[in-house]
Amino acid sequence: MITLPLSPEQRTVYWTVAVCDTYGSVRRTTGLHSASAARHQHAYWSVKQSTARVELTEHTLLQTRTVIPFEDLPGPGEPTPLPDLPAGAQEVKRIFQFVRALEDGSLTGFGPAVLPASDDVCCFYERTVRNQEGAQAVRVDVSTLRILNITLTLYTRELQLADLPDDDAASLTGQLETAGLHWVPVPGNAGACRRVPLAD
């Protein structure tokens, strides 16, 4: 459940460990949500004879959410504009999510966790309104529905083992679930994004 007013931004930190072996291949862990897990992976792979080097990367996901009215969405068929890529960021995404406004002023999720474009927002809303008469419909007072405009900005930086914090960092998934956003990056299906171009 999300309480109003929305916090202007949430920052989540996680790490990945890349293992470069003596044969030239590279394997990277999935997101490690605690510094101790990153240390463990680094220590485990560093002592392997086949390991040429181990690289440690810190990822910072900055999430901003605002409630916007339907009128602020682009028109039907128009592309959803992306925010500019901030200095130092590797990627920025913009997605939408419906929430219901409760009597106590808090917001609770409703419908898909990720609506990639404004056309998806309108389509889901229209389907919800149409389905209210159906026997199998999930009943909802559509006047309580609000649209969350969510921007996800990813920053990454290479770091040394000594740069890791002493205490564990909270789970990426846990923080996003607490915030009411279950975001999993699925290429091609997670909203529009702007990335730093790959170096030549």
N, CA, C and O of each residue as an XYZ file, in Angstrom:
800
protein
N       0.842     -1.182      0.000
C       0.000      0.000      0.000
C       0.883      1.241      0.000
O       1.905      1.289      0.685
N       0.489      2.219     -0.756
C       1.244      3.461     -0.894
C       0.467      4.565     -0.193
O      -0.744      4.682     -0.382
N       1.130      5.359      0.595
C       0.458      6.445      1.301
C       0.765      7.771      0.616
O       1.898      8.029      0.207
N      -0.257      8.601      0.500
C      -0.055      9.946     -0.047
C       0.458     10.883      1.035
O       0.106     10.665      2.195
N       1.253     11.900      0.761
C       1.808     12.154     -0.567
C       2.902     11.155     -0.920
O       3.573     10.618     -0.039
N       3.073     10.914     -2.199
C       4.094      9.972     -2.645
C       5.479     10.510     -2.317
O       5.740     11.706     -2.443
N       6.367      9.606     -1.891
C       7.746     10.045     -1.670
C       8.319     10.431     -3.036
O       8.095      9.725     -4.019
N       9.051     11.537     -3.104
C       9.506     12.028     -4.411
C      10.388     11.031     -5.157
O      10.344     10.966     -6.385
N      11.184     10.259     -4.431
C      12.010      9.265     -5.099
C      12.442      8.187     -4.122
O      12.537      8.408     -2.915
N      12.700      7.017     -4.682
C      13.237      5.909     -3.896
C      14.494      5.422     -4.587
O      14.547      5.296     -5.811
N      15.503      5.151     -3.779
C      16.793      4.712     -4.312
C      17.069      3.298     -3.799
O      16.981      3.031     -2.600
N      17.404      2.397     -4.727
C      17.731      1.023     -4.375
C      19.094      0.678     -4.956
O      19.374      0.975     -6.117
N      19.936      0.053     -4.150
C      21.287     -0.312     -4.588
C      21.409     -1.833     -4.588
O      20.967     -2.507     -3.657
N      22.016     -2.357     -5.648
C      22.337     -3.786     -5.692
C      23.631     -3.947     -6.486
O      24.122     -2.989     -7.081
N      24.174     -5.151     -6.492
C      25.488     -5.388     -7.096
C      25.452     -6.588     -8.022
O      24.609     -7.474     -7.880
N      26.389     -6.609     -8.985
C      26.627     -7.793     -9.798
C      28.118     -8.079     -9.798
O      28.944     -7.174     -9.684
N      28.441     -9.354     -9.929
C      29.833     -9.797    -10.014
C      30.012    -10.455    -11.376
O      29.263    -11.364    -11.735
N      31.004     -9.996    -12.134
C      31.324    -10.585    -13.437
C      32.610    -11.380    -13.297
O      33.600    -10.897    -12.748
N      32.580    -12.613    -13.803
C      33.739    -13.495    -13.729
C      34.288    -13.680    -15.134
O      33.607    -14.217    -16.008
N      35.516    -13.235    -15.347
C      36.184    -13.372    -16.645
C      37.176    -14.523    -16.512
O      38.104    -14.456    -15.706
N      36.980    -15.575    -17.299
C      37.861    -16.736    -17.130
C      39.026    -16.683    -18.110
O      39.083    -15.824    -18.990
N      39.953    -17.622    -17.936
C      41.181    -17.631    -18.730
C      40.917    -17.990    -20.183
O      41.804    -17.840    -21.024
N      39.707    -18.466    -20.498
C      39.357    -18.826    -21.879
C      38.678    -17.667    -22.613
O      38.333    -17.785    -23.789
N      38.492    -16.562    -21.916
C      37.926    -15.389    -22.564
C      36.430    -15.205    -22.400
O      35.880    -14.217    -22.889
N      35.756    -16.126    -21.728
C      34.308    -15.955    -21.540
C      34.032    -15.178    -20.248
O      34.854    -15.144    -19.333
N      32.864    -14.566    -20.205
C      32.465    -13.751    -19.059
C      31.094    -14.209    -18.597
O      30.176    -14.364    -19.403
N      30.959    -14.424    -17.294
C      29.664    -14.748    -16.688
C      29.367    -13.699    -15.632
O      30.248    -13.293    -14.875
N      28.104    -13.263    -15.592
C      27.710    -12.232    -14.634
C      26.578    -12.768    -13.763
O      25.658    -13.415    -14.262
N      26.648    -12.500    -12.475
C      25.579    -12.907    -11.573
C      24.328    -12.069    -11.845
O      24.399    -11.017    -12.480
N      23.212    -12.539    -11.367
C      22.024    -11.701    -11.337
C      22.227    -10.678    -10.220
O      23.255    -10.705     -9.544
N      21.268     -9.779    -10.017
C      21.406     -8.759     -8.981
C      21.577     -9.358     -7.600
O      20.771    -10.186     -7.174
N      22.619     -8.948     -6.901
C      22.878     -9.388     -5.528
C      22.405     -8.271     -4.613
O      22.870     -7.135     -4.712
N      21.492     -8.595     -3.736
C      20.787     -7.563     -2.990
C      21.374     -7.268     -1.619
O      20.777     -6.540     -0.825
N      22.548     -7.833     -1.342
C      23.251     -7.475     -0.118
C      24.743     -7.436     -0.406
O      25.244     -8.168     -1.260
N      25.440     -6.579      0.312
C      26.887     -6.456      0.141
C      27.582     -7.754      0.522
O      28.597     -8.112     -0.075
N      27.040     -8.470      1.520
C      27.673     -9.733      1.930
C      27.565    -10.779      0.824
O      28.488    -11.572      0.637
N      26.453    -10.794      0.090
C      26.321    -11.729     -1.033
C      27.327    -11.389     -2.129
O      27.910    -12.286     -2.738
N      27.533    -10.101     -2.382
C      28.523     -9.687     -3.382
C      29.926    -10.094     -2.939
O      30.723    -10.564     -3.751
N      30.233     -9.913     -1.641
C      31.543    -10.323     -1.114
C      31.739    -11.836     -1.257
O      32.811    -12.304     -1.642
N      30.698    -12.574     -0.944
C      30.774    -14.037     -1.021
C      31.064    -14.486     -2.456
O      31.945    -15.317     -2.679
N      30.328    -13.941     -3.426
C      30.543    -14.312     -4.825
C      31.950    -13.923     -5.279
O      32.619    -14.687     -5.973
N      32.387    -12.737     -4.884
C      33.731    -12.275     -5.252
C      34.790    -13.213     -4.687
O      35.714    -13.608     -5.398
N      34.661    -13.569     -3.418
C      35.638    -14.459     -2.777
C      35.620    -15.853     -3.408
O      36.669    -16.458     -3.622
N      34.426    -16.351     -3.700
C      34.282    -17.700     -4.272
C      34.984    -17.794     -5.626
O      35.725    -18.744     -5.879
N      34.752    -16.813     -6.492
C      35.312    -16.888     -7.841
C      36.769    -16.455     -7.910
O      37.494    -16.890     -8.805
N      37.207    -15.619     -6.999
C      38.585    -15.117     -7.040
C      39.619    -16.220     -6.880
O      40.717    -16.112     -7.426
N      39.292    -17.286     -6.139
C      40.275    -18.341     -5.862
C      40.270    -19.468     -6.893
O      41.102    -20.373     -6.823
N      39.348    -19.422     -7.841
C      39.299    -20.464     -8.875
C      40.468    -20.301     -9.835
O      40.782    -19.183    -10.245
N      41.107    -21.390    -10.194
C      42.261    -21.329    -11.097
C      41.870    -20.837    -12.486
O      42.679    -20.221    -13.181
N      40.642    -21.104    -12.886
C      40.207    -20.708    -14.228
C      39.801    -19.233    -14.309
O      39.504    -18.736    -15.396
N      39.786    -18.530    -13.176
C      39.369    -17.125    -13.152
C      40.543    -16.204    -13.472
O      41.566    -16.228    -12.788
N      40.388    -15.391    -14.519
C      41.416    -14.406    -14.865
C      41.229    -13.138    -14.035
O      42.201    -12.567    -13.540
N      39.976    -12.699    -13.884
C      39.702    -11.531    -13.046
C      38.218    -11.527    -12.664
O      37.381    -12.156    -13.311
N      37.931    -10.795    -11.590
C      36.558    -10.648    -11.106
C      36.249     -9.154    -11.059
O      37.014     -8.368    -10.500
N      35.118     -8.773    -11.654
C      34.717     -7.367    -11.682
C      33.452     -7.183    -10.857
O      32.536     -8.004    -10.916
N      33.410     -6.117    -10.098
C      32.284     -5.815     -9.225
C      31.626     -4.524     -9.696
O      32.301     -3.512     -9.887
N      30.297     -4.560     -9.885
C      29.558     -3.390    -10.354
C      28.443     -3.070     -9.373
O      27.723     -3.956     -8.911
N      28.317     -1.790     -9.067
C      27.223     -1.313     -8.223
C      26.153     -0.703     -9.128
O      26.458      0.094    -10.015
N      24.911     -1.081     -8.895
C      23.779     -0.569     -9.666
C      22.876      0.214     -8.719
O      22.524     -0.275     -7.645
N      22.507      1.410     -9.110
C      21.584      2.223     -8.317
C      20.350      2.492     -9.167
O      20.434      3.085    -10.242
N      19.200      2.046     -8.664
C      17.935      2.256     -9.356
C      17.180      3.363     -8.635
O      16.832      3.232     -7.462
N      16.932      4.448     -9.345
C      16.203      5.589     -8.799
C      14.796      5.557     -9.380
O      14.613      5.560    -10.597
N      13.810      5.526     -8.496
C      12.416      5.433     -8.922
C      11.662      6.688     -8.476
O      11.658      7.028     -7.293
N      11.033      7.365     -9.415
C      10.187      8.507     -9.066
C       8.768      8.192     -9.541
O       8.571      7.611    -10.609
N       7.781      8.590     -8.724
C       6.375      8.306     -9.048
C       5.542      9.546     -8.790
O       5.674     10.203     -7.757
N       4.688      9.850     -9.741
C       3.742     10.948     -9.575
C       2.386     10.494    -10.085
O       2.299      9.668    -10.994
N       1.337     11.035     -9.502
C      -0.013     10.771     -9.991
C      -0.304     11.790    -11.080
O      -0.120     12.992    -10.887
N      -0.764     11.292    -12.236
C      -1.073     12.206    -13.340
C      -2.508     11.983    -13.806
O      -3.028     10.874    -13.682
N      -3.159     13.023    -14.343
C      -4.515     12.860    -14.893
C      -4.454     12.289    -16.311
O      -3.417     12.351    -16.972
N      -5.574     11.736    -16.766
C      -5.658     11.199    -18.123
C      -5.263     12.249    -19.161
O      -4.650     11.924    -20.178
N      -5.619     13.511    -18.898
C      -5.356     14.564    -19.879
C      -3.867     14.741    -20.156
O      -3.491     15.249    -21.212
N      -3.013     14.327    -19.215
C      -1.573     14.484    -19.403
C      -0.954     13.363    -20.235
O       0.230     13.419    -20.565
N      -1.751     12.338    -20.579
C      -1.237     11.248    -21.402
C      -1.220     11.688    -22.862
O      -2.053     12.498    -23.269
N      -0.278     11.163    -23.659
C      -0.303     11.459    -25.101
C      -1.591     10.926    -25.720
O      -2.229     10.032    -25.165
N      -1.968     11.474    -26.862
C      -3.175     11.029    -27.554
C      -3.029      9.615    -28.093
O      -1.929      9.064    -28.108
N      -4.138      9.025    -28.536
C      -4.107      7.644    -29.066
C      -3.096      7.501    -30.198
O      -3.071      8.298    -31.136
N      -2.274      6.480    -30.090
C      -1.274      6.197    -31.120
C      -0.025      7.046    -31.049
O       0.947      6.766    -31.750
N      -0.025      8.079    -30.221
C       1.171      8.922    -30.100
C       2.192      8.249    -29.192
O       1.817      7.601    -28.215
N       3.485      8.394    -29.504
C       4.500      7.781    -28.635
C       4.518      8.452    -27.261
O       4.252      9.645    -27.123
N       4.838      7.652    -26.263
C       4.959      8.180    -24.911
C       6.329      8.831    -24.772
O       7.345      8.147    -24.894
N       6.381     10.154    -24.516
C       7.693     10.809    -24.442
C       8.506     10.312    -23.251
O       7.977     10.062    -22.168
N       9.791     10.179    -23.486
C      10.713      9.742    -22.433
C      11.391     10.942    -21.802
O      11.636     11.944    -22.473
N      11.695     10.845    -20.510
C      12.520     11.899    -19.908
C      13.925     11.831    -20.491
O      14.339     10.794    -21.010
N      14.652     12.933    -20.406
C      16.043     12.935    -20.859
C      16.857     11.994    -19.984
O      16.550     11.786    -18.811
N      17.896     11.433    -20.578
C      18.804     10.570    -19.825
C      19.674     11.461    -18.954
O      20.454     12.256    -19.478
N      19.558     11.346    -17.621
C      20.368     12.218    -16.756
C      21.865     11.941    -16.910
O      22.268     10.847    -17.306
N      22.669     12.934    -16.594
C      24.126     12.771    -16.663
C      24.551     11.617    -15.764
O      24.136     11.535    -14.607
N      25.368     10.740    -16.294
C      25.895      9.619    -15.526
C      24.995      8.395    -15.497
O      25.415      7.348    -15.004
N      23.776      8.486    -16.004
C      22.849      7.346    -15.992
C      23.085      6.473    -17.219
O      23.513      6.961    -18.265
N      22.802      5.176    -17.083
C      22.943      4.248    -18.197
C      21.616      4.028    -18.922
O      21.595      3.719    -20.113
N      20.505      4.189    -18.192
C      19.211      3.871    -18.789
C      18.107      4.603    -18.046
O      18.182      4.791    -16.831
N      17.079      5.017    -18.787
C      15.894      5.595    -18.156
C      14.668      4.982    -18.820
O      14.611      4.851    -20.043
N      13.683      4.606    -17.999
C      12.441      4.018    -18.495
C      11.269      4.808    -17.927
O      11.350      5.402    -16.852
N      10.192      4.793    -18.679
C       8.958      5.401    -18.189
C       7.853      4.358    -18.357
O       7.647      3.826    -19.448
N       7.154      4.078    -17.274
C       6.051      3.131    -17.300
C       4.887      3.721    -16.509
O       5.027      4.759    -15.862
N       3.750      3.056    -16.568
C       2.562      3.506    -15.861
C       1.985      2.347    -15.055
O       2.235      1.177    -15.343
N       1.207      2.708    -14.038
C       0.524      1.709    -13.209
C      -0.755      2.344    -12.685
O      -0.776      3.526    -12.343
N      -1.827      1.548    -12.623
C      -3.056      2.026    -12.003
C      -3.022      1.734    -10.509
O      -2.501      0.706    -10.074
N      -3.580      2.645     -9.740
C      -3.785      2.431     -8.304
C      -5.195      2.903     -7.967
O      -5.799      3.688     -8.698
N      -5.701      2.405     -6.844
C      -6.998      2.863     -6.345
C      -6.750      3.754     -5.143
O      -5.937      3.428     -4.278
N      -7.455      4.886     -5.087
C      -7.380      5.785     -3.929
C      -8.371      5.286     -2.888
O      -9.567      5.182     -3.162
N      -7.873      4.976     -1.691
C      -8.720      4.484     -0.611
C      -9.198      5.654      0.250
O      -8.675      6.765      0.161
N     -10.191      5.383      1.077
C     -10.787      6.445      1.901
C      -9.794      7.074      2.866
O      -9.922      8.250      3.209
N      -8.796      6.294      3.313
C      -7.824      6.833      4.269
C      -6.722      7.656      3.595
O      -5.797      8.123      4.260
N      -6.826      7.833      2.263
C      -5.831      8.630      1.548
C      -4.679      7.835      0.982
O      -3.825      8.394      0.293
N      -4.634      6.533      1.258
C      -3.556      5.717      0.716
C      -3.955      5.195     -0.663
O      -5.114      5.279     -1.068
N      -2.975      4.659     -1.365
C      -3.188      4.092     -2.696
C      -2.850      2.613     -2.656
O      -1.923      2.199     -1.961
N      -3.602      1.823     -3.400
C      -3.301      0.398     -3.489
C      -3.297      0.008     -4.959
O      -4.071      0.538     -5.756
N      -2.417     -0.925     -5.310
C      -2.273     -1.325     -6.706
C      -3.549     -1.920     -7.275
O      -4.338     -2.533     -6.556
N      -3.741     -1.733     -8.574
C      -4.880     -2.306     -9.272
C      -4.466     -2.602    -10.703
O      -3.952     -1.728    -11.401
N      -4.689     -3.821    -11.132
C      -4.370     -4.181    -12.516
C      -2.908     -4.514    -12.710
O      -2.199     -4.817    -11.750
N      -2.451     -4.456    -13.965
C      -1.060     -4.836    -14.272
C      -0.059     -3.952    -13.543
O      -0.284     -2.755    -13.364
N       1.042     -4.554    -13.127
C       2.092     -3.799    -12.435
C       2.827     -2.876    -13.395
O       3.345     -1.837    -12.986
N       2.873     -3.249    -14.667
C       3.582     -2.444    -15.659
C       2.697     -2.247    -16.878
O       2.299     -3.209    -17.534
N       2.398     -1.002    -17.168
C       1.738     -0.617    -18.420
C       2.778      0.184    -19.198
O       3.096      1.312    -18.821
N       3.318     -0.391    -20.289
C       4.473      0.225    -20.946
C       4.215      1.558    -21.638
O       5.130      2.375    -21.742
N       2.998      1.800    -22.113
C       2.744      3.029    -22.876
C       1.369      3.583    -22.533
O       0.538      2.897    -21.938
N       1.144      4.834    -22.918
C      -0.124      5.480    -22.601
C      -1.306      4.780    -23.269
O      -2.400      4.760    -22.705
N      -1.111      4.203    -24.466
C      -2.195      3.449    -25.120
C      -2.608      2.252    -24.266
O      -3.787      1.904    -24.215
N      -1.633      1.616    -23.589
C      -1.947      0.488    -22.705
C      -2.781      0.949    -21.515
O      -3.671      0.232    -21.056
N      -2.488      2.154    -21.016
C      -3.252      2.726    -19.900
C      -4.709      2.898    -20.313
O      -5.620      2.466    -19.607
N      -4.920      3.536    -21.471
C      -6.286      3.795    -21.948
C      -7.027      2.497    -22.237
O      -8.207      2.368    -21.911
N      -6.344      1.539    -22.843
C      -6.957      0.247    -23.170
C      -7.395     -0.477    -21.902
O      -8.506     -1.003    -21.843
N      -6.531     -0.510    -20.884
C      -6.877     -1.199    -19.641
C      -8.047     -0.494    -18.949
O      -8.951     -1.154    -18.437
N      -8.033      0.819    -18.933
C      -9.112      1.575    -18.297
C     -10.443      1.313    -19.000
O     -11.449      1.046    -18.343
N     -10.453      1.390    -20.327
C     -11.690      1.164    -21.087
C     -12.215     -0.256    -20.881
O     -13.422     -0.458    -20.745
N     -11.317     -1.236    -20.856
C     -11.724     -2.630    -20.627
C     -12.302     -2.794    -19.221
O     -13.286     -3.508    -19.028
N     -11.685     -2.131    -18.241
C     -12.185     -2.204    -16.862
C     -13.589     -1.628    -16.771
O     -14.456     -2.220    -16.129
N     -13.828     -0.479    -17.407
C     -15.151      0.148    -17.394
C     -16.177     -0.755    -18.069
O     -17.268     -0.959    -17.536
N     -15.831     -1.307    -19.255
C     -16.753     -2.189    -19.985
C     -17.094     -3.437    -19.184
O     -18.237     -3.895    -19.186
N     -16.094     -3.984    -18.501
C     -16.282     -5.263    -17.799
C     -17.066     -5.154    -16.503
O     -17.412     -6.178    -15.914
N     -17.357     -3.945    -16.043
C     -18.067     -3.791    -14.771
C     -19.441     -4.450    -14.796
O     -19.970     -4.812    -13.745
N     -20.026     -4.610    -15.983
C     -21.347     -5.235    -16.099
C     -21.265     -6.747    -16.167
O     -22.277     -7.422    -15.978
N     -20.097     -7.295    -16.430
C     -19.965     -8.745    -16.596
C     -20.041     -9.494    -15.271
O     -19.693     -8.961    -14.217
N     -20.501    -10.735    -15.347
C     -20.653    -11.561    -14.142
C     -19.311    -11.874    -13.487
O     -19.230    -12.000    -12.265
N     -18.266    -12.000    -14.289
C     -16.954    -12.376    -13.761
C     -16.068    -11.165    -13.476
O     -14.888    -11.324    -13.164
N     -16.620     -9.970    -13.578
C     -15.811     -8.756    -13.448
C     -15.304     -8.548    -12.025
O     -15.974     -8.888    -11.049
N     -14.100     -7.977    -11.934
C     -13.594     -7.503    -10.651
C     -14.230     -6.136    -10.429
O     -13.953     -5.190    -11.166
N     -15.080     -6.034     -9.414
C     -15.821     -4.787     -9.170
C     -14.891     -3.716     -8.611
O     -14.145     -3.953     -7.660
N     -14.949     -2.556     -9.209
C     -14.133     -1.444     -8.742
C     -14.862     -0.150     -9.070
O     -15.481     -0.024    -10.127
N     -14.786      0.794     -8.170
C     -15.320      2.123     -8.419
C     -14.286      2.843     -9.279
O     -13.248      3.274     -8.776
N     -14.569      2.973    -10.575
C     -13.565      3.526    -11.492
C     -13.216      4.977    -11.164
O     -12.175      5.475    -11.592
N     -14.076      5.657    -10.409
C     -13.756      7.035    -10.028
C     -12.586      7.093     -9.037
O     -11.991      8.153     -8.843
N     -12.257      5.960     -8.413
C     -11.137      5.928     -7.458
C      -9.809      5.593     -8.130
O      -8.766      5.615     -7.477
N      -9.834      5.283     -9.426
C      -8.598      4.897    -10.113
C      -7.729      6.117    -10.396
O      -8.218      7.169    -10.809
N      -6.438      5.952    -10.166
C      -5.454      6.990    -10.440
C      -4.337      6.365    -11.282
O      -4.116      5.155    -11.240
N      -3.643      7.204    -12.039
C      -2.531      6.726    -12.867
C      -1.221      7.167    -12.231
O      -1.012      8.350    -11.962
N      -0.339      6.195    -11.995
C       1.016      6.527    -11.541
C       1.928      6.622    -12.749
O       1.998      5.691    -13.552
N       2.620      7.729    -12.882
C       3.649      7.915    -13.889
C       4.972      7.577    -13.200
O       5.382      8.274    -12.271
N       5.632      6.526    -13.645
C       6.819      6.016    -12.954
C       8.037      6.140    -13.863
O       8.029      5.671    -15.001
N       9.073      6.772    -13.348
C      10.343      6.864    -14.068
C      11.379      6.057    -13.308
O      11.567      6.243    -12.106
N      12.050      5.159    -14.018
C      13.108      4.328    -13.442
C      14.417      4.713    -14.111
O      14.551      4.590    -15.328
N      15.377      5.176    -13.331
C      16.674      5.592    -13.855
C      17.751      4.708    -13.242
O      17.845      4.575    -12.021
N      18.562      4.107    -14.108
C      19.598      3.185    -13.645
C      20.979      3.800    -13.815
O      21.354      4.248    -14.899
N      21.730      3.811    -12.708
C      23.125      4.252    -12.700
C      23.992      3.044    -12.366
O      23.617      2.234    -11.519
N      25.140      2.913    -13.016
C      26.075      1.833    -12.672
C      27.480      2.404    -12.542
O      27.832      3.402    -13.169
N      28.271      1.734    -11.705
C      29.683      2.120    -11.590
C      30.488      0.906    -11.154
O      30.042      0.091    -10.345
N      31.675      0.813    -11.710
C      32.601     -0.250    -11.301
C      33.193      0.132     -9.954
O      33.456      1.308     -9.702
N      33.405     -0.849     -9.089
C      34.023     -0.541     -7.802
C      34.892     -1.690     -7.328
O      34.843     -2.794     -7.871
N      35.680     -1.414     -6.315
C      36.569     -2.404     -5.717
C      35.862     -3.048     -4.528
O      34.917     -2.487     -3.973
N      36.327     -4.212     -4.154
C      35.740     -4.936     -3.034
C      35.712     -4.083     -1.768
O      34.745     -4.129     -1.008
N      36.776     -3.300     -1.540
C      36.861     -2.463     -0.339
C      35.809     -1.352     -0.331
O      35.534     -0.767      0.716
N      35.221     -1.058     -1.492
C      34.219      0.005     -1.573
C      32.825     -0.440     -1.136
O      31.940      0.395     -0.949
N      32.625     -1.741     -0.973
C      31.305     -2.234     -0.554
C      30.981     -1.767      0.861
O      31.878     -1.689      1.700
N      29.723     -1.457      1.140
C      29.361     -1.049      2.511
C      29.492     -2.213      3.479
O      29.485     -3.373      3.067
N      29.611     -1.907      4.762
C      29.769     -2.941      5.779
C      28.483     -3.714      6.035
O      28.509     -4.925      6.257
N      27.377     -3.016      6.004
C      26.121     -3.692      6.321
C      25.403     -4.102      5.045
O      25.682     -3.593      3.959
N      24.464     -5.043      5.205
C      23.701     -5.532      4.067
C      22.737     -4.465      3.572
O      22.177     -3.697      4.355
N      22.560     -4.434      2.281
C      21.550     -3.538      1.690
C      20.247     -4.314      1.544
O      20.253     -5.536      1.398
N      19.150     -3.603      1.584
C      17.847     -4.252      1.476
C      17.656     -4.830      0.088
O      18.288     -4.398     -0.876
N      16.787     -5.800      0.006
C      16.488     -6.455     -1.260
C      15.875     -5.488     -2.252
O      14.996     -4.698     -1.908
N      16.350     -5.557     -3.492
C      15.763     -4.749     -4.556
C      14.289     -5.076     -4.716
O      13.439     -4.187     -4.739
N      14.002     -6.363     -4.826
C      12.616     -6.775     -5.006
C      11.789     -6.364     -3.809
O      10.671     -5.874     -3.969
N      12.317     -6.555     -2.610
C      11.574     -6.201     -1.405
C      11.224     -4.733     -1.348
O      10.102     -4.379     -0.986
N      12.175     -3.860     -1.702
C      11.895     -2.424     -1.655
C      10.840     -2.036     -2.668
O       9.965     -1.219     -2.382
N      10.922     -2.623     -3.857
C       9.939     -2.265     -4.878
C       8.564     -2.814     -4.522
O       7.554     -2.167     -4.801
N       8.505     -4.009     -3.903
C       7.211     -4.540     -3.493
C       6.605     -3.694     -2.391
O       5.401     -3.438     -2.390
N       7.433     -3.257     -1.454
C       6.950     -2.380     -0.388
C       6.372     -1.107     -0.979
O       5.392     -0.566     -0.467
N       6.973     -0.631     -2.049
C       6.519      0.593     -2.698
C       5.313      0.344     -3.594
O       4.752      1.290     -4.147
N       4.908     -0.912     -3.746
C       3.757     -1.213     -4.585
C       4.106     -1.372     -6.049
O       3.218     -1.340     -6.902
N       5.386     -1.544     -6.360
C       5.791     -1.724     -7.750
C       6.617     -2.991     -7.861
O       7.716     -3.067     -7.311
N       6.101     -3.987     -8.567
C       6.822     -5.242     -8.774
C       7.409     -5.167    -10.181
O       6.807     -5.659    -11.135
N       8.582     -4.552    -10.309
C       9.147     -4.299    -11.632
C      10.215     -5.321    -11.938
O      11.180     -5.479    -11.191
N      10.029     -6.020    -13.054
C      11.046     -6.922    -13.551
C      11.366     -6.477    -14.967
O      10.463     -6.405    -15.801
N      12.630     -6.176    -15.264
C      12.945     -5.701    -16.611
C      12.827     -6.816    -17.630
O      13.641     -7.739    -17.627
N      11.835     -6.752    -18.501
C      11.645     -7.729    -19.569
C      11.889     -7.012    -20.884
O      11.103     -6.142    -21.259
N      12.970     -7.356    -21.604
C      13.277     -6.634    -22.844
C      12.081     -6.626    -23.787
O      11.457     -7.658    -24.033
N      11.777     -5.447    -24.307
C      10.704     -5.319    -25.272
C       9.316     -5.245    -24.668
O       8.349     -5.002    -25.390
N       9.188     -5.451    -23.347
C       7.852     -5.440    -22.757
C       7.820     -4.694    -21.434
O       6.948     -4.959    -20.606
N       8.725     -3.790    -21.217
C       8.755     -3.094    -19.930
C       8.717     -1.586    -20.102
O       9.258     -0.843    -19.284
N       8.082     -1.146    -21.159
C       7.989      0.289    -21.370
C       9.142      0.807    -22.214
O      10.146      0.130    -22.433
N       8.954      2.030    -22.673
C      10.002      2.649    -23.477
C      11.209      2.963    -22.608
O      11.073      3.259    -21.421
N      12.368      2.898    -23.200
C      13.560      3.227    -22.426
C      14.573      3.929    -23.313
O      14.548      3.804    -24.538
N      15.449      4.659    -22.678
C      16.534      5.363    -23.351
C      17.815      4.888    -22.697
O      17.940      4.937    -21.474
N      18.782      4.421    -23.503
C      20.012      3.860    -22.952
C      21.224      4.637    -23.453
O      21.184      5.305    -24.486
N      22.301      4.523    -22.680
C      23.574      5.051    -23.143
C      24.026      4.179    -24.331
O      24.024      2.953    -24.216
N      24.413      4.784    -25.467
C      24.864      3.964    -26.595
C      26.149      3.226    -26.247
O      26.995      3.728    -25.506
N      26.276      2.023    -26.798
C      27.480      1.234    -26.561
C      28.674      1.905    -27.224
O      28.557      2.489    -28.301
N      29.817      1.812    -26.568
C      31.052      2.378    -27.138
C      31.473      1.542    -28.348
O      31.228      0.337    -28.399
N      32.110      2.201    -29.323
C      32.592      1.472    -30.515
C      33.763      0.584    -30.155
O      34.304     -0.105    -31.020
